[in-house]
Amino acid sequence: MMRFINYRVHFHRGLLLAAICFALIKTNVAHAIGSNQENQSIEFVNSSVIKSVKLHRLGWELSEQAIELNGKGKLLFSFDDISGNPSTYSYTVTHCDWDWNFSSIFLSDYMDGFEVNEIKDFSYSSGTTMDYTHFQLELPNGDVRLKISGNYLLRVFDTYKPDVILIQRRFVVYEPLTKISVQVRQPSAGEHRYSGQQLDLKVNMEGVRIYDPYTELKTVVCQNYLFQGCLQNVKPIHVQDGEIDYSHPDAIIFEGINEFRLFDTRSIRQPGVGILSVDYQSGAYHVLLKPEESKLNQKYSYYADLNGNFVVGLERSDKSWNEADYLWTYFTLKTPLGGETGKSVYLFGELTGWQLSPDNRMEYSYQRQAYEISLLLKQGAYSYRFVVADNTTGAVDATYFEGSHFDTENSYMVLVYYRPMGSRYDRIIGYQTVSSQR
């Protein structure tokens, strides 16, 4: 790995850190995180030259952004700067409550180390048509040692422009103090019987003294992605002998939706799944994906997918992070213009940061009778889906083009937060993942 050297950083380090801290205080006030209705904008990338943002457990790109407190596991955060003249980037880590508001505790309460740190681990692209710089960061590290469990925000900014947050990502640190039993089944009755998935959930609290589980505990259940499509603050149905039961005929029900759509660009010479053609024009590769159609009225068919995630990869390379190229990738959804008046169609998944933004809103071509969009993506294996959002209410419908089935493979994650009376922050004392097909 190579390191940028800027002697001004060392000469003015004290003054610079003071300025950064002051700017971050202002930023925290100006961008304080609100309720769950605003969670969609908590994670973002605020720069057109930052691409391929990933945060996962070290060694497992498809993992949740979760590690055990004082455990051996680490998180790996990475991104690319495609500007050709990369900035010097710094970061902070901030503790949040269960609902992603900043916790009312001091820095020294939740971590040992420095509040602001530079991302020093980077490498330049090699053998690619597009030049980029790959940055990566492991957490915890020698500068950031986390002391308590809970929700955390990782915030990245230009070292010399700390008032503008360029990347914001969430992760959790948990304590395995409870035993969580969770099973996924088909709903027994009701409108979701053939389209939904229901969770039977029980939490054994033998390792923790709880006085009032209805006020001291907050339980969150998410589908596929840690912070997207979650049921917040699920309430207990029954409490007895240290076991909390959340199961109920009408509780914890999700739409099953459908398997995510796939494409594979790890090889340019031998196009993979979902690829129609690969062309080289004007100094860049252009990948045309096979046209997709609505699955709303199609029968369910199982195939292994990535549950909305992507994995950077290059055929016959063990250094994909700086040898994989960037490709212009073209998506097509062939469908007559129907009931989308007053709505927008979006490409959705980790490839778009799990966000609905103008950058991933599709445009309709009347000539080709299809929704279309092109994105600059790094080589790898990708999964995604098409969703529809109401332009007035913001309501999102993931079933409009995908359909919904109870037998779809989905992964679920359960988090149990604990704040006893008098405490100033929320701990995570329970964490469990399960697949609907296990």
C-alpha positions as a LaTeX table, in Angstrom:
\begin{tabular}{lrrr}
\hline
Residue & $x$ (\AA) & $y$ (\AA) & $z$ (\AA) \\
\hline
Met1 & 0.00 & 0.00 & 0.00 \\
Met2 & 1.11 & 3.58 & $-0.67$ \\
Arg3 & 0.57 & 6.62 & 1.47 \\
Phe4 & 0.00 & 10.22 & 0.51 \\
Ile5 & 2.45 & 12.56 & 2.24 \\
Asn6 & 1.39 & 16.10 & 3.00 \\
Tyr7 & 3.78 & 17.91 & 5.28 \\
Arg8 & 1.21 & 20.57 & 6.03 \\
Val9 & $-0.85$ & 17.95 & 7.84 \\
His10 & 1.96 & 17.29 & 10.29 \\
Phe11 & 2.90 & 20.97 & 10.66 \\
His12 & $-0.64$ & 22.13 & 11.33 \\
Arg13 & $-2.04$ & 18.92 & 12.87 \\
Gly14 & $-3.24$ & 20.50 & 16.09 \\
Leu15 & $-4.89$ & 23.43 & 14.36 \\
Leu16 & $-6.45$ & 21.17 & 11.72 \\
Leu17 & $-7.91$ & 18.72 & 14.24 \\
Ala18 & $-9.40$ & 21.59 & 16.23 \\
Ala19 & $-11.04$ & 22.94 & 13.09 \\
Ile20 & $-12.37$ & 19.49 & 12.15 \\
Cys21 & $-13.86$ & 18.91 & 15.61 \\
Phe22 & $-15.57$ & 22.31 & 15.52 \\
Ala23 & $-16.95$ & 21.64 & 12.04 \\
Leu24 & $-18.24$ & 18.21 & 13.08 \\
Ile25 & $-20.04$ & 19.68 & 16.08 \\
Lys26 & $-21.79$ & 22.07 & 13.70 \\
Thr27 & $-22.58$ & 19.18 & 11.34 \\
Asn28 & $-24.05$ & 17.06 & 14.14 \\
Val29 & $-26.41$ & 19.87 & 15.06 \\
Ala30 & $-27.39$ & 20.64 & 11.49 \\
His31 & $-27.94$ & 17.00 & 10.46 \\
Ala32 & $-29.26$ & 15.44 & 13.65 \\
Ile33 & $-30.92$ & 12.13 & 12.81 \\
Gly34 & $-34.64$ & 11.98 & 13.35 \\
Ser35 & $-37.25$ & 9.26 & 13.49 \\
Asn36 & $-37.48$ & 5.98 & 11.61 \\
Gln37 & $-39.34$ & 7.69 & 8.79 \\
Glu38 & $-36.06$ & 9.45 & 7.98 \\
Asn39 & $-33.87$ & 6.35 & 8.17 \\
Gln40 & $-33.81$ & 6.09 & 4.40 \\
Ser41 & $-31.45$ & 9.10 & 4.24 \\
Ile42 & $-29.17$ & 8.16 & 7.15 \\
Glu43 & $-26.83$ & 6.29 & 4.83 \\
Phe44 & $-25.64$ & 8.20 & 1.80 \\
Val45 & $-22.79$ & 9.02 & $-0.56$ \\
Asn46 & $-22.49$ & 12.75 & $-1.17$ \\
Ser47 & $-19.96$ & 12.75 & $-4.02$ \\
Ser48 & $-20.09$ & 11.79 & $-7.69$ \\
Val49 & $-16.46$ & 10.57 & $-7.65$ \\
Ile50 & $-16.91$ & 8.07 & $-4.80$ \\
Lys51 & $-17.96$ & 4.62 & $-5.98$ \\
Ser52 & $-18.27$ & 1.00 & $-4.78$ \\
Val53 & $-18.79$ & 1.76 & $-1.09$ \\
Lys54 & $-18.73$ & $-1.44$ & 0.97 \\
Leu55 & $-18.91$ & $-2.16$ & 4.71 \\
His56 & $-18.87$ & $-5.76$ & 5.90 \\
Arg57 & $-17.11$ & $-8.17$ & 8.21 \\
Leu58 & $-13.50$ & $-8.71$ & 7.24 \\
Gly59 & $-13.26$ & $-11.76$ & 4.99 \\
Trp60 & $-16.98$ & $-12.00$ & 4.14 \\
Glu61 & $-18.33$ & $-9.45$ & 1.66 \\
Leu62 & $-21.93$ & $-10.66$ & 1.99 \\
Ser63 & $-22.08$ & $-10.35$ & 5.77 \\
Glu64 & $-24.08$ & $-7.94$ & 7.88 \\
Gln65 & $-22.34$ & $-4.86$ & 9.28 \\
Ala66 & $-22.20$ & $-6.36$ & 12.76 \\
Ile67 & $-19.39$ & $-7.47$ & 15.08 \\
Glu68 & $-19.24$ & $-8.76$ & 18.63 \\
Leu69 & $-17.99$ & $-6.41$ & 21.35 \\
Asn70 & $-14.41$ & $-7.36$ & 22.32 \\
Gly71 & $-14.53$ & $-10.21$ & 19.82 \\
Lys72 & $-11.93$ & $-11.13$ & 17.21 \\
Gly73 & $-14.00$ & $-9.96$ & 14.27 \\
Lys74 & $-13.37$ & $-6.72$ & 12.40 \\
Leu75 & $-15.27$ & $-4.66$ & 9.87 \\
Leu76 & $-13.79$ & $-3.68$ & 6.53 \\
Phe77 & $-14.91$ & $-0.38$ & 5.01 \\
Ser78 & $-13.83$ & 0.48 & 1.47 \\
Phe79 & $-14.54$ & 2.79 & $-1.45$ \\
Asp80 & $-12.99$ & 4.08 & $-4.67$ \\
Asp81 & $-12.20$ & 7.66 & $-5.70$ \\
Ile82 & $-12.42$ & 7.87 & $-9.53$ \\
Ser83 & $-11.51$ & 11.57 & $-9.78$ \\
Gly84 & $-7.90$ & 10.97 & $-10.82$ \\
Asn85 & $-6.85$ & 13.48 & $-8.16$ \\
Pro86 & $-7.97$ & 11.88 & $-4.89$ \\
Ser87 & $-8.56$ & 13.82 & $-1.71$ \\
Thr88 & $-7.14$ & 13.05 & 1.71 \\
Tyr89 & $-10.00$ & 11.45 & 3.63 \\
Ser90 & $-10.67$ & 11.34 & 7.37 \\
Tyr91 & $-13.40$ & 9.70 & 9.44 \\
Thr92 & $-15.21$ & 9.71 & 12.75 \\
Val93 & $-17.20$ & 7.03 & 14.59 \\
Thr94 & $-20.25$ & 8.11 & 16.62 \\
His95 & $-22.48$ & 6.11 & 18.99 \\
Cys96 & $-26.25$ & 6.29 & 18.41 \\
Asp97 & $-29.39$ & 5.14 & 20.24 \\
Trp98 & $-31.58$ & 2.33 & 18.93 \\
Asp99 & $-33.39$ & 4.77 & 16.60 \\
Trp100 & $-30.15$ & 6.26 & 15.17 \\
Asn101 & $-30.22$ & 9.53 & 17.09 \\
Phe102 & $-26.86$ & 10.58 & 18.52 \\
Ser103 & $-26.40$ & 9.16 & 22.03 \\
Ser104 & $-26.13$ & 11.57 & 24.96 \\
Ile105 & $-22.72$ & 10.30 & 26.02 \\
Phe106 & $-19.13$ & 11.50 & 25.70 \\
Leu107 & $-16.59$ & 10.17 & 23.24 \\
Ser108 & $-14.61$ & 8.63 & 26.10 \\
Asp109 & $-17.74$ & 6.71 & 27.18 \\
Tyr110 & $-17.89$ & 4.64 & 24.00 \\
Met111 & $-14.35$ & 4.51 & 22.60 \\
Asp112 & $-10.66$ & 4.82 & 23.33 \\
Gly113 & $-8.63$ & 6.65 & 20.74 \\
Phe114 & $-8.89$ & 9.76 & 18.61 \\
Glu115 & $-12.11$ & 11.42 & 17.51 \\
Val116 & $-10.82$ & 12.22 & 14.00 \\
Asn117 & $-8.52$ & 9.90 & 12.05 \\
Glu118 & $-7.13$ & 9.82 & 8.53 \\
Ile119 & $-7.74$ & 6.89 & 6.18 \\
Lys120 & $-4.15$ & 5.99 & 5.34 \\
Asp121 & $-4.59$ & 2.62 & 3.64 \\
Phe122 & $-5.02$ & 3.05 & $-0.11$ \\
Ser123 & $-3.75$ & 1.75 & $-3.43$ \\
Tyr124 & $-3.91$ & 2.83 & $-7.07$ \\
Ser125 & $-5.74$ & 0.93 & $-9.80$ \\
Ser126 & $-3.62$ & $-1.30$ & $-12.00$ \\
Gly127 & $-4.24$ & $-2.31$ & $-15.63$ \\
Thr128 & $-7.68$ & $-0.66$ & $-15.84$ \\
Thr129 & $-9.20$ & 1.63 & $-18.46$ \\
Met130 & $-10.35$ & 4.00 & $-15.70$ \\
Asp131 & $-7.88$ & 5.22 & $-13.10$ \\
Tyr132 & $-9.07$ & 5.17 & $-9.50$ \\
Thr133 & $-7.74$ & 5.05 & $-5.97$ \\
His134 & $-9.01$ & 2.38 & $-3.61$ \\
Phe135 & $-9.32$ & 3.31 & 0.07 \\
Gln136 & $-9.96$ & 0.87 & 2.89 \\
Leu137 & $-10.25$ & 0.93 & 6.66 \\
Glu138 & $-10.53$ & $-1.76$ & 9.33 \\
Leu139 & $-12.59$ & $-1.23$ & 12.48 \\
Pro140 & $-11.76$ & $-1.45$ & 15.33 \\
Asn141 & $-8.12$ & $-0.41$ & 14.90 \\
Gly142 & $-5.28$ & 1.16 & 16.84 \\
Asp143 & $-6.92$ & 4.59 & 16.65 \\
Val144 & $-10.50$ & 3.49 & 17.37 \\
Arg145 & $-11.21$ & 0.95 & 20.12 \\
Leu146 & $-14.90$ & 0.55 & 20.89 \\
Lys147 & $-15.87$ & 0.09 & 24.54 \\
Ile148 & $-19.64$ & $-0.44$ & 24.47 \\
Ser149 & $-22.21$ & $-2.15$ & 22.26 \\
Gly150 & $-24.88$ & $-0.37$ & 20.25 \\
Asn151 & $-25.48$ & 1.44 & 16.98 \\
Tyr152 & $-22.60$ & 3.33 & 15.36 \\
Leu153 & $-22.26$ & 5.81 & 12.51 \\
Leu154 & $-19.13$ & 5.91 & 10.37 \\
Arg155 & $-18.74$ & 9.33 & 8.72 \\
Val156 & $-16.13$ & 10.14 & 6.06 \\
Phe157 & $-15.12$ & 13.59 & 4.79 \\
Asp158 & $-12.38$ & 15.45 & 2.97 \\
Thr159 & $-9.78$ & 16.20 & 5.64 \\
Tyr160 & $-9.72$ & 19.87 & 4.61 \\
Lys161 & $-13.52$ & 20.19 & 4.24 \\
Pro162 & $-14.82$ & 18.50 & 7.40 \\
Asp163 & $-18.17$ & 20.28 & 7.37 \\
Val164 & $-19.31$ & 18.24 & 4.34 \\
Ile165 & $-19.95$ & 14.56 & 5.10 \\
Leu166 & $-19.23$ & 12.57 & 1.94 \\
Ile167 & $-20.08$ & 9.04 & 3.13 \\
Gln168 & $-22.23$ & 7.93 & 6.03 \\
Arg169 & $-22.66$ & 4.27 & 6.91 \\
Arg170 & $-24.14$ & 2.36 & 9.84 \\
Phe171 & $-22.86$ & $-0.64$ & 11.75 \\
Val172 & $-23.66$ & $-2.38$ & 15.03 \\
Val173 & $-21.65$ & $-3.85$ & 17.87 \\
Tyr174 & $-23.42$ & $-6.46$ & 19.98 \\
Glu175 & $-23.02$ & $-8.42$ & 23.22 \\
Pro176 & $-24.19$ & $-12.08$ & 23.03 \\
Leu177 & $-26.06$ & $-11.98$ & 26.35 \\
Thr178 & $-29.38$ & $-13.45$ & 25.22 \\
Lys179 & $-30.51$ & $-16.56$ & 23.38 \\
Ile180 & $-32.72$ & $-15.76$ & 20.41 \\
Ser181 & $-34.95$ & $-18.39$ & 18.84 \\
Val182 & $-36.40$ & $-17.38$ & 15.48 \\
Gln183 & $-38.19$ & $-19.35$ & 12.78 \\
Val184 & $-39.59$ & $-18.17$ & 9.45 \\
Arg185 & $-42.86$ & $-19.66$ & 8.25 \\
Gln186 & $-45.78$ & $-19.07$ & 5.92 \\
Pro187 & $-48.54$ & $-16.96$ & 7.53 \\
Ser188 & $-51.42$ & $-19.20$ & 8.55 \\
Ala189 & $-54.18$ & $-16.89$ & 7.32 \\
Gly190 & $-54.96$ & $-13.40$ & 6.06 \\
Glu191 & $-54.00$ & $-11.37$ & 3.01 \\
His192 & $-50.31$ & $-12.34$ & 3.27 \\
Arg193 & $-50.86$ & $-16.11$ & 3.39 \\
Tyr194 & $-49.42$ & $-16.71$ & $-0.09$ \\
Ser195 & $-47.22$ & $-13.64$ & $-0.43$ \\
Gly196 & $-45.75$ & $-13.07$ & 3.02 \\
Gln197 & $-43.31$ & $-14.52$ & 5.54 \\
Gln198 & $-43.89$ & $-14.54$ & 9.28 \\
Leu199 & $-41.37$ & $-14.83$ & 12.09 \\
Asp200 & $-41.93$ & $-16.70$ & 15.34 \\
Leu201 & $-39.56$ & $-15.00$ & 17.76 \\
Lys202 & $-38.59$ & $-15.73$ & 21.36 \\
Val203 & $-35.80$ & $-14.17$ & 23.43 \\
Asn204 & $-34.38$ & $-15.88$ & 26.53 \\
Met205 & $-33.11$ & $-13.26$ & 28.99 \\
Glu206 & $-31.43$ & $-15.54$ & 31.55 \\
Gly207 & $-28.15$ & $-13.64$ & 31.28 \\
Val208 & $-29.66$ & $-10.19$ & 31.88 \\
Arg209 & $-31.74$ & $-8.82$ & 34.76 \\
Ile210 & $-34.74$ & $-7.09$ & 33.20 \\
Tyr211 & $-37.33$ & $-5.32$ & 35.35 \\
Asp212 & $-39.70$ & $-4.10$ & 32.64 \\
Pro213 & $-39.20$ & $-5.63$ & 29.16 \\
Tyr214 & $-41.89$ & $-3.36$ & 27.72 \\
Thr215 & $-39.89$ & $-0.20$ & 28.43 \\
Glu216 & $-36.28$ & $-1.39$ & 28.81 \\
Leu217 & $-36.12$ & $-3.42$ & 25.59 \\
Lys218 & $-36.44$ & $-2.44$ & 21.95 \\
Thr219 & $-36.49$ & $-5.25$ & 19.37 \\
Val220 & $-35.88$ & $-4.66$ & 15.65 \\
Val221 & $-36.32$ & $-7.21$ & 12.84 \\
Cys222 & $-34.89$ & $-6.54$ & 9.36 \\
Gln223 & $-35.14$ & $-8.35$ & 6.03 \\
Asn224 & $-32.00$ & $-8.92$ & 3.91 \\
Tyr225 & $-30.21$ & $-5.67$ & 4.64 \\
Leu226 & $-29.38$ & $-4.66$ & 8.18 \\
Phe227 & $-31.01$ & $-1.25$ & 8.01 \\
Gln228 & $-33.58$ & $-1.49$ & 5.24 \\
Gly229 & $-37.08$ & $-2.96$ & 5.40 \\
Cys230 & $-37.15$ & $-3.20$ & 9.20 \\
Leu231 & $-39.96$ & $-3.61$ & 11.70 \\
Gln232 & $-39.05$ & $-1.23$ & 14.51 \\
Asn233 & $-39.71$ & $-1.67$ & 18.22 \\
Val234 & $-41.56$ & $-4.97$ & 17.99 \\
Lys235 & $-43.59$ & $-5.40$ & 21.20 \\
Pro236 & $-43.62$ & $-8.56$ & 23.37 \\
Ile237 & $-46.82$ & $-10.60$ & 23.38 \\
His238 & $-46.04$ & $-12.74$ & 26.42 \\
Val239 & $-43.38$ & $-12.72$ & 29.17 \\
Gln240 & $-42.80$ & $-15.66$ & 31.50 \\
Asp241 & $-39.83$ & $-17.14$ & 33.41 \\
Gly242 & $-37.24$ & $-15.00$ & 31.66 \\
Glu243 & $-38.52$ & $-15.77$ & 28.17 \\
Ile244 & $-40.04$ & $-13.04$ & 26.03 \\
Asp245 & $-42.37$ & $-14.22$ & 23.28 \\
Tyr246 & $-43.07$ & $-11.94$ & 20.31 \\
Ser247 & $-45.07$ & $-14.49$ & 18.31 \\
His248 & $-48.64$ & $-13.66$ & 17.31 \\
Pro249 & $-50.85$ & $-14.58$ & 14.31 \\
Asp250 & $-50.77$ & $-10.97$ & 13.11 \\
Ala251 & $-47.23$ & $-9.97$ & 14.16 \\
Ile252 & $-43.83$ & $-9.77$ & 12.42 \\
Ile253 & $-45.03$ & $-10.32$ & 8.85 \\
Phe254 & $-42.98$ & $-9.28$ & 5.81 \\
Glu255 & $-43.71$ & $-9.42$ & 2.10 \\
Gly256 & $-41.72$ & $-12.32$ & 0.68 \\
Ile257 & $-41.24$ & $-10.40$ & $-2.60$ \\
Asn258 & $-39.04$ & $-12.37$ & $-5.06$ \\
Glu259 & $-35.47$ & $-13.44$ & $-5.63$ \\
Phe260 & $-33.25$ & $-10.54$ & $-6.65$ \\
Arg261 & $-32.26$ & $-10.20$ & $-10.30$ \\
Leu262 & $-28.63$ & $-11.02$ & $-11.13$ \\
Phe263 & $-25.79$ & $-10.15$ & $-13.47$ \\
Asp264 & $-22.09$ & $-11.03$ & $-13.48$ \\
Thr265 & $-19.36$ & $-8.86$ & $-15.04$ \\
Arg266 & $-16.31$ & $-10.53$ & $-13.51$ \\
Ser267 & $-15.22$ & $-11.60$ & $-17.00$ \\
Ile268 & $-15.30$ & $-9.37$ & $-20.06$ \\
Arg269 & $-14.04$ & $-12.06$ & $-22.46$ \\
Gln270 & $-16.76$ & $-14.56$ & $-21.52$ \\
Pro271 & $-19.86$ & $-12.61$ & $-20.46$ \\
Gly272 & $-21.59$ & $-14.07$ & $-17.42$ \\
Val273 & $-25.17$ & $-14.31$ & $-16.17$ \\
Gly274 & $-27.49$ & $-11.56$ & $-17.36$ \\
Ile275 & $-25.10$ & $-10.07$ & $-19.94$ \\
Leu276 & $-26.26$ & $-9.46$ & $-23.51$ \\
Ser277 & $-23.13$ & $-7.81$ & $-24.93$ \\
Val278 & $-19.85$ & $-6.10$ & $-24.01$ \\
Asp279 & $-18.37$ & $-3.39$ & $-26.22$ \\
Tyr280 & $-15.32$ & $-1.15$ & $-25.95$ \\
Gln281 & $-15.97$ & 2.40 & $-27.13$ \\
Ser282 & $-14.33$ & 5.78 & $-26.47$ \\
Gly283 & $-11.86$ & 4.36 & $-23.97$ \\
Ala284 & $-14.39$ & 2.53 & $-21.80$ \\
Tyr285 & $-16.26$ & $-0.77$ & $-21.63$ \\
His286 & $-20.03$ & $-0.73$ & $-22.12$ \\
Val287 & $-22.10$ & $-3.65$ & $-20.82$ \\
Leu288 & $-25.64$ & $-4.13$ & $-22.08$ \\
Leu289 & $-27.66$ & $-6.34$ & $-19.74$ \\
Lys290 & $-30.35$ & $-8.64$ & $-21.05$ \\
Pro291 & $-33.72$ & $-6.83$ & $-21.02$ \\
Glu292 & $-35.81$ & $-7.66$ & $-17.97$ \\
Glu293 & $-39.59$ & $-7.96$ & $-17.66$ \\
Ser294 & $-42.12$ & $-7.68$ & $-14.87$ \\
Lys295 & $-42.37$ & $-10.77$ & $-12.65$ \\
Leu296 & $-45.66$ & $-9.71$ & $-11.09$ \\
Asn297 & $-47.77$ & $-12.44$ & $-12.71$ \\
Gln298 & $-45.05$ & $-15.06$ & $-13.06$ \\
Lys299 & $-44.83$ & $-18.24$ & $-11.00$ \\
Tyr300 & $-42.16$ & $-18.31$ & $-8.34$ \\
Ser301 & $-38.87$ & $-19.92$ & $-9.34$ \\
Tyr302 & $-35.99$ & $-20.34$ & $-6.91$ \\
Tyr303 & $-32.38$ & $-19.53$ & $-7.79$ \\
Ala304 & $-29.48$ & $-18.53$ & $-5.58$ \\
Asp305 & $-29.04$ & $-14.77$ & $-5.40$ \\
Leu306 & $-27.09$ & $-12.27$ & $-3.29$ \\
Asn307 & $-30.10$ & $-10.80$ & $-1.47$ \\
Gly308 & $-29.54$ & $-7.38$ & $-3.00$ \\
Asn309 & $-25.79$ & $-7.21$ & $-2.37$ \\
Phe310 & $-22.81$ & $-7.14$ & $-4.70$ \\
Val311 & $-19.31$ & $-8.61$ & $-4.63$ \\
Val312 & $-16.43$ & $-6.91$ & $-6.44$ \\
Gly313 & $-14.55$ & $-9.47$ & $-8.51$ \\
Leu314 & $-12.28$ & $-10.00$ & $-11.48$ \\
Glu315 & $-11.68$ & $-13.31$ & $-13.19$ \\
Arg316 & $-8.27$ & $-14.82$ & $-12.36$ \\
Ser317 & $-7.29$ & $-12.02$ & $-9.98$ \\
Asp318 & $-6.63$ & $-12.05$ & $-6.24$ \\
Lys319 & $-6.40$ & $-8.25$ & $-6.16$ \\
Ser320 & $-9.84$ & $-7.31$ & $-7.42$ \\
Trp321 & $-9.98$ & $-4.22$ & $-5.22$ \\
Asn322 & $-7.53$ & $-2.39$ & $-7.53$ \\
Glu323 & $-7.49$ & $-4.55$ & $-10.68$ \\
Ala324 & $-11.23$ & $-4.75$ & $-11.44$ \\
Asp325 & $-12.29$ & $-2.18$ & $-14.03$ \\
Tyr326 & $-15.23$ & 0.20 & $-14.14$ \\
Leu327 & $-17.88$ & $-0.49$ & $-16.78$ \\
Trp328 & $-20.83$ & 1.51 & $-18.03$ \\
Thr329 & $-23.71$ & $-0.86$ & $-17.32$ \\
Tyr330 & $-27.10$ & $-0.50$ & $-19.06$ \\
Phe331 & $-30.35$ & $-1.73$ & $-17.48$ \\
Thr332 & $-33.63$ & $-2.22$ & $-19.33$ \\
Leu333 & $-37.07$ & $-3.04$ & $-17.92$ \\
Lys334 & $-39.42$ & $-3.75$ & $-20.84$ \\
Thr335 & $-43.00$ & $-2.95$ & $-19.87$ \\
Pro336 & $-45.91$ & $-0.97$ & $-21.27$ \\
Leu337 & $-46.42$ & 2.29 & $-19.42$ \\
Gly338 & $-49.14$ & 1.37 & $-16.95$ \\
Gly339 & $-50.17$ & 2.64 & $-13.55$ \\
Glu340 & $-46.94$ & 4.51 & $-12.81$ \\
Thr341 & $-48.51$ & 7.97 & $-13.20$ \\
Gly342 & $-47.38$ & 10.07 & $-10.27$ \\
Lys343 & $-44.75$ & 7.46 & $-9.41$ \\
Ser344 & $-41.10$ & 6.81 & $-10.18$ \\
Val345 & $-39.28$ & 3.57 & $-10.95$ \\
Tyr346 & $-35.91$ & 2.99 & $-9.31$ \\
Leu347 & $-33.07$ & 0.53 & $-9.50$ \\
Phe348 & $-32.59$ & $-0.76$ & $-5.95$ \\
Gly349 & $-29.99$ & $-2.71$ & $-3.99$ \\
Glu350 & $-26.52$ & $-2.32$ & $-2.57$ \\
Leu351 & $-25.36$ & $-1.14$ & $-6.00$ \\
Thr352 & $-27.40$ & 2.04 & $-5.39$ \\
Gly353 & $-26.58$ & 2.24 & $-1.69$ \\
Trp354 & $-30.07$ & 0.96 & $-0.86$ \\
Gln355 & $-31.28$ & 4.48 & $-1.64$ \\
Leu356 & $-33.95$ & 6.00 & $-3.88$ \\
Ser357 & $-32.17$ & 8.96 & $-5.41$ \\
Pro358 & $-32.24$ & 10.85 & $-8.74$ \\
Asp359 & $-29.06$ & 8.99 & $-9.74$ \\
Asn360 & $-30.87$ & 5.63 & $-9.77$ \\
Arg361 & $-34.29$ & 6.74 & $-11.02$ \\
Met362 & $-35.10$ & 5.12 & $-14.36$ \\
Glu363 & $-36.36$ & 7.01 & $-17.41$ \\
Tyr364 & $-39.09$ & 5.69 & $-19.67$ \\
Ser365 & $-38.40$ & 5.34 & $-23.41$ \\
Tyr366 & $-41.65$ & 5.47 & $-25.38$ \\
Gln367 & $-39.78$ & 4.36 & $-28.49$ \\
Arg368 & $-38.48$ & 1.17 & $-26.85$ \\
Gln369 & $-41.40$ & 0.72 & $-24.44$ \\
Ala370 & $-39.03$ & 0.30 & $-21.52$ \\
Tyr371 & $-37.57$ & 1.90 & $-18.42$ \\
Glu372 & $-33.83$ & 2.47 & $-18.81$ \\
Ile373 & $-30.82$ & 3.58 & $-16.80$ \\
Ser374 & $-27.02$ & 3.34 & $-17.00$ \\
Leu375 & $-24.64$ & 3.20 & $-14.05$ \\
Leu376 & $-20.86$ & 3.17 & $-13.78$ \\
Leu377 & $-20.14$ & $-0.03$ & $-11.83$ \\
Lys378 & $-17.04$ & $-1.94$ & $-10.86$ \\
Gln379 & $-16.62$ & $-5.47$ & $-12.18$ \\
Gly380 & $-18.27$ & $-8.10$ & $-10.00$ \\
Ala381 & $-21.43$ & $-10.07$ & $-9.26$ \\
Tyr382 & $-24.52$ & $-7.96$ & $-8.56$ \\
Ser383 & $-28.11$ & $-8.44$ & $-7.44$ \\
Tyr384 & $-30.88$ & $-5.86$ & $-7.60$ \\
Arg385 & $-34.58$ & $-5.28$ & $-8.10$ \\
Phe386 & $-36.94$ & $-2.66$ & $-9.52$ \\
Val387 & $-39.10$ & $-0.71$ & $-7.06$ \\
Val388 & $-41.79$ & 1.92 & $-7.46$ \\
Ala389 & $-42.11$ & 4.99 & $-5.23$ \\
Asp390 & $-45.05$ & 7.37 & $-4.96$ \\
Asn391 & $-43.85$ & 10.88 & $-5.80$ \\
Thr392 & $-46.23$ & 12.45 & $-3.28$ \\
Thr393 & $-46.23$ & 10.15 & $-0.26$ \\
Gly394 & $-42.84$ & 8.50 & $-0.75$ \\
Ala395 & $-44.42$ & 5.07 & $-0.22$ \\
Val396 & $-42.29$ & 2.33 & $-1.79$ \\
Asp397 & $-43.71$ & $-0.77$ & $-3.48$ \\
Ala398 & $-41.15$ & $-3.53$ & $-4.06$ \\
Thr399 & $-43.80$ & $-5.94$ & $-5.39$ \\
Tyr400 & $-45.04$ & $-3.85$ & $-8.34$ \\
Phe401 & $-42.63$ & $-5.42$ & $-10.85$ \\
Glu402 & $-41.27$ & $-8.26$ & $-8.71$ \\
Gly403 & $-44.38$ & $-9.95$ & $-7.30$ \\
Ser404 & $-44.38$ & $-11.53$ & $-3.84$ \\
His405 & $-44.18$ & $-15.15$ & $-2.70$ \\
Phe406 & $-44.05$ & $-16.84$ & 0.69 \\
Asp407 & $-41.36$ & $-19.29$ & $-0.47$ \\
Thr408 & $-38.80$ & $-16.65$ & $-1.55$ \\
Glu409 & $-35.41$ & $-17.03$ & 0.11 \\
Asn410 & $-34.79$ & $-14.07$ & 2.41 \\
Ser411 & $-32.40$ & $-13.53$ & 5.29 \\
Tyr412 & $-33.60$ & $-11.95$ & 8.53 \\
Met413 & $-31.72$ & $-10.25$ & 11.33 \\
Val414 & $-32.92$ & $-9.63$ & 14.89 \\
Leu415 & $-31.46$ & $-6.99$ & 17.21 \\
Val416 & $-32.42$ & $-6.64$ & 20.89 \\
Tyr417 & $-31.60$ & $-3.26$ & 22.45 \\
Tyr418 & $-31.45$ & $-2.73$ & 26.21 \\
Arg419 & $-31.57$ & 0.49 & 28.21 \\
Pro420 & $-32.22$ & 0.05 & 31.92 \\
Met421 & $-33.75$ & 2.90 & 33.88 \\
Gly422 & $-31.21$ & 5.67 & 34.43 \\
Ser423 & $-28.89$ & 4.64 & 31.60 \\
Arg424 & $-27.89$ & 7.17 & 28.94 \\
Tyr425 & $-27.43$ & 4.84 & 25.99 \\
Asp426 & $-28.80$ & 1.70 & 24.32 \\
Arg427 & $-26.80$ & $-1.53$ & 24.36 \\
Ile428 & $-27.35$ & $-4.40$ & 21.93 \\
Ile429 & $-27.61$ & $-7.56$ & 24.01 \\
Gly430 & $-29.05$ & $-9.85$ & 21.34 \\
Tyr431 & $-28.19$ & $-10.49$ & 17.71 \\
Gln432 & $-29.33$ & $-13.33$ & 15.45 \\
Thr433 & $-29.65$ & $-14.02$ & 11.72 \\
Val434 & $-31.73$ & $-16.67$ & 9.99 \\
Ser435 & $-32.67$ & $-17.66$ & 6.45 \\
Ser436 & $-36.26$ & $-18.34$ & 5.42 \\
Gln437 & $-35.17$ & $-21.61$ & 3.78 \\
Arg438 & $-33.26$ & $-23.16$ & 6.68 \\
\hline
\end{tabular}
